[in-house]
Every structure is written in C-alpha cells, then in structure tokens.
C-alpha cells in the first residue's frame, strides 16, 4: 500500500495505533445486555467496605473540559526498536478524537480521526485515506468497535460497553475489590466473554490502568492494557499526560506485541479548530484491510 520508506513508517505507526485501539473494543451489545459483574476479573482482590464510595470518587475525577488540545510525542514500540514522531491530540467530548502526526515538527504526514459515525485514517505523504463506518467493516464490527469506548480510554474514564457514558445511577454495574499492597482499588465489569479491569488509586481515585481481555475461540486470548501517568492540572481536575496502549494477541503474529505511547505536552482547552476533517479530492481511498495487511507483513 505505502510506496516509500517515509510512507511505510507513518503507515505502520498509524496501523499499530488502529490495531491497539480497535482491540480495546467490545462485542456489540444492547444497553440492557450489560449486567453487573459477578466477581472480580481473574478472581483478584479482596473485599472493599464501601464500594459505592470508591466508585463515586473515581467518577468524580472525570475531566470537566469540553475540549482538550495539546502537542504530543507519539512513539511506537514493536519489540525491536522505538519509532517516534511529534504531533497533536485534539478532542471534543462526544464528537471527535483526533491524532495528527508531523515530520520534523513542520509538515503533517498522517491523521487518525474517530467520530461517532466513522473512522478516518489519512496518509498525507502518499495522498491516500481510509474512511469507514464502524458497522461497514467486518474487522471493526466483529470487535464491536465503539466511539464511546475509545473516547473513554483517551479521556481516562470508566465505560460501559453499548452505552454513551457512565453516570452515578450506573455505577452499581461495576464490582470493586481491594488491590492490596499496590495501593489501588480494582474495578471490574464482565460481558460476553470479555473482562474489563480498571486500577484506581485508593487515595485520590485516579484511574492508572485499564486492562481488557478476550478469549476468542479461534484466535486465542487477546489483551490490551492502557496505562496512565504524569497527571497534570486541567481546570479543577487532573488529567494524564502519559498514555500507553499495549496489545498482546497471537492473531496478528509479530504485530500482536506492539505498544503505542502518547506523551502529552501543554494541556489546553482550545476549541478554535474544525471539528471534522474534509478530505481533498486529490486523495485516493483505500480499504482498512490494506492497512491491516501491511502491518501483518512487518
């Protein structure tokens, strides 16, 4: 798909990001299909005296900002070497999550945009793009990719598959256990063979990790971990400025052990930018399978 070394590099970075995030998705489920976890995922953790107090503390940490914008350093780790590029992260709550990558801090070379209706992946170096609705691509559909799950991962929040968000009335759907010496409480949810496990600091309720595990019948176990660190002020709340997505799955061969780190610099709440990207007629549309196949060959 990608014809030159620069295009291959940025295409690989973007593809790894797509694979890591998509694998965090869930099987599609109706709102009523979510049930309270019967126990902690993996049987870890001990009893918590007041689970609702723990959940309310975590819920209260959600960022109040409608928009977040910042410069970032985007690093792909593939087990052999680290590949880094600068860029920007721009998000508008319930509308869009956008990552833009730039070469030498000057020229945009790639863009990844999640909206409620579609995913847009742009390779500006080779003037190629992918734009698909979540339901129209078998790979995305079978993994149950949902914008609101992805948004929650980037915004450092709890989520319930199939729902737009979490509110106080739905906190009872989560199970809580004491993480022990680690100083964390463990919050879990189970649905359709997929386990979700959040680690939240006992003292302040900040989410420091979320792990998603799925045992597929044919592809075997898949797990995605999302780790958060370096919290800094964002209005009256704290927001992570270091986010790492790590993917482990046998289904993708060598590509199934990659991780992506997003280091955020200078958090801001600027909203003076176009919410959605318009693709120029000079760009050629390709399929998401082209990108996935390219990644699998690396």
Secondary structure, DSSP 8 states (H G I E B T S, - for coil): ---SHHHHHHHHHHHHHHHHHHTT------GGG----SS-GGG--B--S-HHHHHHHHHHTS---SEEEEEEEEEEE-SS-EEEEEEEEEEETTTEEEEEEEETTTEEEEEEEEESSEEEEEETTTTEEEEEEGGG-HHHHHTT--HHHHHHHHHT----TTSS---GGGGGGSEEEE-GGGSEEEEEEEETTEEEEEEEETTT--EEEEEEEEEETTTEEEEEEEEEEEEEEETTEEEEEEEEEEEEEGGGGGGGG-EEEEEEEEEE----S-SS----TTSEE--HHHHHHHHHT-
